[in-house]
Structures are given as C-alpha cells and as structure tokens.
Amino acid sequence: MSNYIIIKDKIKNFNKSISVNGDKSLSIRWVLFASLAEGVSNAKNLLISEDVLAAIKTIKKLGIKYSIKKDQCKIYGKGINGYNYKKRLVINAENSGTLGRLILGLLINTLRPIKLIGDNSLSKRDFSRVTKPLSKFGARFKLHKNKNLPVIVLGRSNLKPIKYYEEKGSAQCKSSVIFGGMRAQGTTIIKAKKSRNHTELLCKYLKLPVTVKKKKSYDIIKVKEVKKIKPLNYNIPSDISSSAFFIVLTALTKKSELLIKNVNINPSRTGIITILKKMGVIIIYKNQKKYRGEKIADIKIKSPKSLKSIDCPSKLNSNAIDEFLIIFLVAAKAKGVSYFKNLDELNQKESPRLEWGKTILNKMGVKTVSTKDSIKIYGNPDLKIKKKIIIKNYLKDHRVFMTSVIAALSFGGQWKIHDKSSINSSFPNFLKKIENLKKL
C-alpha cells in the first residue's frame, strides 16, 4: 500500500457532529501514573496510537503487566518502587517526546543502567533540557553529542530535592522534574513558566503531596516524596489538538458547522480557541463540566463570512504551541497581515515546525516574512490553489501531514502528501474522520 495521499478536490460545506480520539497527553500520563499505583487502574477511550503504545511497551519492560482491548486498558501497578527489569534494558520512546522526557524523571532512582532510544525525529531533539535538572537530584546521564538520544541513565538512591526554574514553558520538562521530585527525600521547588498542567491536575486528583501556587506568568510547584499512589480509573476525554484540525477545516469551509463532542478544554491547551475567536471564527462551548480536575465540553464551530488578521500575543504561545501550523492556514485566508512571534519552541517539536509552516504557505502561494522565531503571513481572502503541490521529507511529523491535508481540502489544488503513516503516532483514524465529513 502506498504511503502517500493524493487530494484533488476541495471539501464541500457540511453540518455534522463528530467525536475524536482520547487525549494523547492524558493517555500517556495515565499509563505512567497507573504503572506507579498500587493495584489495578482502568482507562476507557485510551488513545491507541504508536506514542501511547510505546508508553505501554515501556512499562511492560519495567515489569508492569497490562491488558488491552480496543480502547480500554487495565494496568496492574506494583507501587511507587515497583519497577523490576533485566540488566542492559533498552527503552524505545519511538516518536514520543512526552514519553521520552517524562520517563526519565521516573528512572532517576534505578540503580542499573537503562538506555533510552527513539526514532530518527526524536533522536534529533534536545534531551539535555531534562537531563540537566534531573542530574541535580543525583542521577547520572550520558547523552549522544551531549544533548541527543540515545541517553543512558544511571540512577541512585537517597536522591536530594532540587530547585528548578523552567523558563521555556515546556510541560514535558516540568512534568519530568515533578516525577523526579516524587522520588527525592525532601521538597523540590519548581518555578515554571505557564504551560500544560495535566500532570499537576492528576497529582491533585490522586491527593499526592504536590502543591501549586499560581502567579501571573509562572507557577510555584512544590513536590514532596511520594510513598503511595492509588489506582487511577479514567475515562479519557477527546484531544483538543486532534480537534484543532476539524475546527480549522470548518472555519475555512463556507457555510459549514461542526459539533465536536466531549473535548478536553483545559485552559492550558485552548490557546487555539482564543486565537481563532480573535480572528473571527465562531466557537461556542456546550455542556461544560469538570472531570478528574479537567474541563470538558462539546465544541460548536461555525464558519465566519470573513476572517481577520492577528498580531498574536506571545502570552498565548505555550497554550497553542502544537496548533500553530494549522492556525497559519487561517491567517493565510484572513484579510491583512498576521504576525506570530517568540516561537522558538515551535522548532523543538518533531520537525522544525516554524520552517515547515513557512514552506507549506509558500508552496500555496502565500507571502511570508520570517525569522528564526517569528513569521508574518500576508493573508488573501480570495486564495484559491490550482497548481500541484508535493509535501515530503518532513521527518514524518504527523502535524505537517495533517495540516497539509486540511490545506488541500480548504484551498484546492492537486496535492501529493507523503508519509501518510506518520498519523499513526497520534491520530490513526484521522483520514477516516475526514472521509466521514465528506459524506453527505
């Protein structure tokens, strides 16, 4: 079967209701917390993707049993110090930065060396941003070229607490240090720039000794040693990052409406909603509720008659960091010049996404002016594509693939988009959801 997709026709207007897969960030975190719990944890609507399966395979190598059927999973935790593994253990995080960085925080008290590897894309990412603070606890790390995978971790007992300033707004780095702090004797103090707070909310729900004081632009997080974690039963809500592609497709398709059910609208993840509303997209939350500390709602989207450009406030960056590629498509159709700045974190993802955002737009005929951390997009409300466009060699970044699909369906042209299998890491049935929307 060919590993590319060809799109020749724009999507017709639609009025539908859909559900998307379980939240990837929560799915991976559930696997890790459940592996540390004493007893059996159950999850429903677990995202069955390569990233989440990599997390499950990881805890299996660490001696934790599980059973899985469709999107339901049981994990048989052995307690906070229950990991048991063979000598010369190799863990493969595959494409998952979340798994790769968070698991290191859980391994800093392991006394036999463990080697962490990943795929070609993950191996290019900077792991020193987590190993540097984790080494302060007393663990030792050996990295390839001082910052990349593979990394060898050698933990130690009697870990000491640390003080850590997380200044980049990286939830992965922050969460890794929180996990490390759970294993240290004493109180670890983290001053963290605002970012996703799923780990903190799960700690609060599980009544772990983790406290958060919210300041204007950062949080003060205190973590004490954890002695016991209770089992975690979780019905995982739908992923806002997966929903984003359908939100934007609706916004760019005239006379269209869409309802996406039971989506996680955690405020640390909804920067895209704030940005698109400022640009004129009609978005309404329905049936709001709280579940396990997370905010959940159905999201109603209506396509607007016109879109406005935006000078995007940098304070929204961390809350929309995974969605900027798809937001750039909205800017391409907006009236005026949109400006996005301080986006250096965008190039710390599976691929250099800021560069790829520029590349896709330029292939579409959209004028851009960019620096290493900013981009100006000269919107064209009448943009229609009639040429052939090929997308390839993007380190198999699933968001580049899905953004290209939405661009093809929204603006026309003849697109050949390679590495279709990239979606298996985060949203395996993305194309099936697209096909269902195309059906009358």
C-alpha positions in Angstrom: 0.0 0.0 0.0 1.4 3.4 -1.0 2.4 5.7 1.9 1.1 8.9 0.5 -2.3 10.5 -0.2 -3.5 12.5 -3.3 -6.1 15.2 -2.9 -7.6 16.9 -5.9 -10.9 18.3 -4.7 -11.9 20.8 -2.1 -14.3 19.6 0.6 -18.0 20.7 0.2 -19.8 22.5 3.0 -21.0 20.3 5.9 -23.1 20.4 9.1 -22.2 17.4 11.2 -21.3 16.1 14.7 -18.1 14.0 15.4 -16.0 12.6 18.2 -12.2 12.4 18.1 -9.8 10.1 19.9 -8.7 10.3 23.5 -6.3 13.0 24.6 -2.7 11.9 23.9 -1.1 13.9 26.7 -3.6 12.4 29.2 -3.3 8.9 27.8 0.5 8.8 28.2 0.3 10.3 31.7 -2.4 7.8 32.7 -0.1 4.9 31.6 2.8 6.3 33.7 0.8 7.1 36.8 -1.0 3.7 36.6 2.4 2.0 36.4 3.3 3.5 39.8 0.0 2.8 41.5 -0.7 0.0 44.0 -3.4 -2.1 42.3 -5.3 -2.1 39.1 -6.1 1.1 37.1 -8.6 1.2 34.3 -8.9 3.5 31.3 -11.6 4.0 28.8 -11.2 5.9 25.5 -7.4 5.5 25.7 -5.8 6.8 22.5 -4.5 3.7 20.7 -1.6 5.3 18.8 2.0 4.5 18.4 3.0 7.0 21.0 0.7 5.6 23.7 1.6 2.0 22.7 5.2 2.9 23.1 4.4 4.0 26.7 2.6 0.7 27.4 5.6 -1.3 26.0 7.9 0.8 28.2 6.1 -0.1 31.4 6.0 -3.7 30.3 9.8 -3.7 30.0 9.9 -2.3 33.5 8.0 -5.3 34.8 4.4 -3.9 34.8 1.6 -6.1 33.4 -1.3 -4.8 31.4 -4.3 -5.9 29.3 -5.8 -4.0 26.4 -9.0 -4.5 24.4 -9.9 -1.9 21.8 -9.7 1.5 23.6 -9.9 0.0 27.1 -6.9 -0.8 29.2 -6.0 -2.2 32.6 -2.6 -1.7 34.2 -1.5 -3.8 37.2 0.6 -1.4 39.2 3.2 -2.6 41.7 3.6 0.6 43.7 5.9 3.6 43.6 9.0 1.5 43.6 7.6 -1.5 41.7 9.7 -1.3 38.6 11.7 -4.5 38.0 13.8 -5.1 34.9 16.6 -7.1 33.3 20.1 -5.9 33.0 21.0 -3.9 29.9 17.5 -2.7 29.5 16.7 -0.6 26.3 13.6 1.5 26.2 12.4 2.8 22.9 10.3 6.0 23.1 9.8 5.9 19.3 8.4 9.3 18.2 7.1 10.4 21.6 8.8 13.4 23.2 6.3 13.2 26.1 7.2 9.6 26.9 10.9 10.1 26.3 11.2 13.1 28.6 8.7 12.1 31.3 10.0 8.5 31.8 13.5 9.9 32.6 12.0 11.5 35.7 10.7 8.1 36.8 14.0 6.3 36.3 16.3 8.5 38.4 16.3 6.0 41.3 17.0 2.9 39.1 20.4 1.5 40.1 21.2 -0.4 36.9 21.8 1.5 33.7 18.9 2.0 31.3 19.4 3.1 27.7 16.7 5.3 26.1 16.4 5.5 22.3 13.9 6.9 19.9 13.2 7.2 16.2 15.1 9.5 13.8 13.0 12.5 14.6 13.1 12.1 18.4 16.8 11.5 18.3 17.3 15.0 16.9 15.6 16.7 19.8 17.3 18.2 22.8 17.2 15.9 25.9 19.7 18.0 27.9 16.8 20.3 28.8 15.6 17.5 31.1 18.8 15.6 32.0 20.4 18.8 33.3 17.8 19.4 36.1 17.3 15.7 36.7 21.1 15.3 37.3 20.8 17.7 40.2 18.8 15.1 42.1 21.9 12.9 41.9 21.2 10.7 38.9 23.8 10.5 36.1 23.2 10.7 32.3 25.3 10.1 29.3 23.9 11.7 26.1 24.9 11.4 22.4 26.7 14.6 21.4 25.9 16.0 24.9 22.2 16.5 24.2 20.5 13.9 21.9 19.4 10.4 22.1 20.4 7.7 22.8 20.8 8.6 26.5 22.0 6.2 29.3 20.6 6.9 32.8 22.1 5.5 36.0 20.0 6.4 39.0 20.8 6.4 42.6 19.1 6.0 46.0 18.9 8.8 48.5 18.0 11.4 45.9 18.2 15.0 47.1 15.5 17.6 46.3 16.3 20.5 44.0 15.2 24.0 43.0 14.5 24.4 39.3 13.5 27.3 37.1 11.6 26.1 34.0 11.7 29.2 31.7 10.7 27.8 28.3 7.1 26.9 29.0 7.8 23.2 28.4 5.2 20.9 30.1 7.4 17.9 29.3 10.4 19.3 31.2 8.3 20.5 34.1 6.5 17.1 34.4 9.8 15.2 34.2 11.1 17.2 37.2 7.8 16.7 39.1 8.2 12.9 38.6 11.8 13.2 39.8 10.7 15.2 42.8 8.4 12.4 43.8 11.4 10.2 44.3 13.6 12.6 46.3 13.7 12.9 50.0 12.5 16.4 50.9 10.8 19.2 49.0 11.6 20.0 45.4 10.6 23.5 44.3 9.8 24.3 40.7 9.3 27.8 39.3 7.7 27.1 36.0 6.6 29.3 33.1 2.9 28.7 32.3 2.4 25.5 30.3 0.1 22.5 30.2 -0.8 21.4 33.7 -2.2 17.8 33.2 0.4 16.3 35.5 -0.4 18.8 38.3 -4.1 18.1 38.0 -3.6 14.4 38.1 -1.4 14.8 41.2 -4.2 16.8 42.8 -6.9 14.3 42.0 -4.7 11.5 43.3 -4.1 13.6 46.5 -0.3 13.4 46.1 2.0 15.9 48.0 2.2 18.3 45.1 1.1 21.9 45.6 0.7 24.7 43.0 0.7 28.4 43.7 -0.4 30.4 40.6 1.4 33.6 39.8 0.7 35.9 36.8 3.2 34.5 34.4 4.5 31.4 36.3 3.6 28.8 38.9 5.4 27.7 42.0 5.2 24.0 42.4 6.3 22.1 45.5 6.8 18.4 45.3 7.4 16.1 48.3 8.5 12.4 48.2 5.6 10.1 47.3 5.1 6.9 49.3 1.9 5.6 47.6 -0.3 6.2 44.6 -3.8 4.9 44.5 -5.2 3.2 41.3 -6.4 5.7 38.7 -9.6 5.0 36.8 -10.1 7.4 33.9 -12.5 7.9 31.0 -10.1 9.9 28.9 -11.7 13.0 27.1 -11.1 13.8 23.5 -8.0 15.6 22.4 -8.2 19.4 21.7 -5.0 19.1 19.5 -6.7 16.5 17.3 -9.9 18.5 17.3 -8.0 21.6 16.1 -7.7 20.2 12.5 -11.5 19.9 12.2 -12.1 23.3 13.9 -9.9 24.9 11.3 -11.4 22.9 8.4 -14.8 24.2 9.5 -13.6 27.7 9.8 -12.2 27.6 6.2 -15.2 25.9 4.6 -18.0 28.3 3.8 -21.5 27.7 5.2 -20.2 24.9 7.5 -21.0 23.9 11.1 -19.5 21.2 13.3 -20.0 19.9 16.8 -17.1 18.0 18.4 -18.2 16.1 21.4 -16.6 15.7 24.9 -13.3 17.6 24.3 -10.7 18.4 26.9 -10.8 22.3 27.1 -8.1 22.6 29.8 -7.2 26.4 29.7 -3.5 25.5 29.3 -4.5 23.8 25.9 -7.1 26.2 24.4 -4.8 28.9 23.0 -6.1 28.0 19.6 -9.7 28.8 20.6 -8.7 32.2 21.9 -6.7 33.0 18.8 -9.3 31.8 16.3 -12.1 33.8 18.1 -9.9 36.9 17.8 -9.7 36.1 14.0 -13.5 35.9 13.7 -14.2 32.2 13.9 -17.5 31.4 15.7 -16.8 28.9 18.5 -19.1 28.1 21.4 -18.7 25.7 24.3 -21.7 23.5 25.2 -22.4 21.0 28.1 -19.4 22.2 30.1 -18.4 20.0 33.1 -15.4 19.0 35.2 -13.9 15.6 35.3 -10.8 14.5 37.3 -9.8 18.2 37.5 -10.1 18.7 33.7 -12.6 20.9 32.0 -14.7 19.1 29.3 -17.1 20.5 26.8 -18.7 19.9 23.4 -17.3 22.5 20.9 -19.6 24.1 18.3 -17.9 25.8 15.3 -19.4 27.9 12.6 -17.6 29.2 9.6 -17.5 33.0 9.5 -18.2 35.2 6.5 -14.7 36.7 6.8 -11.5 36.3 8.8 -9.4 39.0 10.5 -5.6 39.0 10.7 -4.0 38.9 14.1 -0.9 40.3 15.9 -0.8 37.2 18.1 0.1 37.9 21.8 3.1 35.9 22.8 1.4 35.0 26.1 -0.8 32.6 24.1 2.1 30.7 22.6 2.5 27.9 25.2 -1.3 27.3 25.2 -1.3 26.8 21.4 2.2 25.6 20.6 1.0 22.4 18.9 -1.6 24.2 16.9 0.3 27.0 15.2 0.8 25.1 11.9 -3.0 24.8 11.5 -3.5 28.4 12.8 -1.2 29.6 10.0 -3.7 28.3 7.4 -6.4 30.6 8.9 -4.0 33.5 8.7 -3.5 32.7 5.0 -7.2 33.4 4.3 -7.5 36.3 6.7 -7.7 39.9 5.5 -4.4 41.7 6.3 -1.0 40.7 7.8 -0.9 38.3 10.7 2.2 38.3 13.0 3.3 35.4 15.2 6.5 35.9 17.3 8.7 34.3 20.0 8.0 30.8 18.6 11.4 29.3 19.1 9.7 26.4 20.9 7.9 25.5 17.7 11.2 24.2 16.3 11.7 21.9 19.3 9.0 19.6 18.1 9.0 16.5 15.8 10.3 18.7 13.0 11.3 22.4 12.7 7.6 23.3 12.5 8.1 27.1 12.0 10.2 26.4 9.0 7.6 23.9 7.7 4.8 26.3 8.3 6.6 28.8 6.0 7.3 26.1 3.4 3.6 25.0 3.2 2.4 28.5 2.9 4.9 29.4 0.3 4.0 26.4 -1.8 0.4 27.6 -1.6 1.4 31.0 -3.0 1.1 32.8 0.3 3.7 35.6 1.0 5.6 35.3 4.3 8.4 37.1 6.1 10.1 35.0 8.8 13.0 34.9 11.3 14.2 32.0 13.4 11.4 32.6 15.8 8.7 34.7 14.1 6.6 34.8 10.9 4.4 37.4 9.2 1.7 36.0 7.0 0.1 38.1 4.2 -3.4 36.8 4.1 -5.5 36.5 0.9 -9.3 36.0 1.5 -9.7 35.0 -2.2 -6.9 32.5 -2.1 -7.5 29.5 -4.5 -4.9 27.0 -5.5 -4.9 25.5 -8.9 -1.3 24.0 -9.1 0.3 20.8 -8.0 1.9 20.7 -4.5 4.1 18.0 -3.1 4.9 17.6 0.6 7.7 15.3 1.7 10.9 14.9 3.7 9.5 16.5 6.9 10.8 13.9 9.4 7.4 12.2 9.4 5.8 14.9 11.6 2.2 14.0 11.9 1.1 17.6 12.3 2.8 18.6 9.0 0.9 15.8 7.3 -2.5 16.7 8.8 -2.0 20.4 8.2 -1.3 19.7 4.5 -4.5 17.6 4.2 -6.6 20.5 5.7 -4.9 23.0 3.4 -5.7 20.8 0.3 -9.3 20.4 1.3 -9.7 24.1 2.2 -7.9 25.8 -0.7 -7.9 23.3 -3.6 -5.1 22.3 -5.9 -3.6 18.9 -6.6 -1.7 17.7 -3.5 0.6 14.7 -3.1 1.3 14.3 0.6 3.9 11.7 1.6 4.4 9.7 4.8 0.7 9.0 5.5 1.7 6.6 8.2 3.0 9.5 10.3 -0.5 9.9 11.7 -0.2 6.6 13.5 1.8 8.2 16.3 -1.1 10.4 17.4 -4.3 10.2 15.3 -4.5 6.9 13.4 -8.1 7.4 12.2 -7.7 11.0 11.1 -8.3 10.2 7.4 -11.4 8.1 8.3 -12.8 11.1 10.2 -12.1 13.3 7.1 -13.9 10.8 4.8 -17.0 10.8 7.1 -17.1 14.6 6.9 -17.0 14.4 3.1 -20.1 12.1 3.0 -23.4 13.9 2.5 
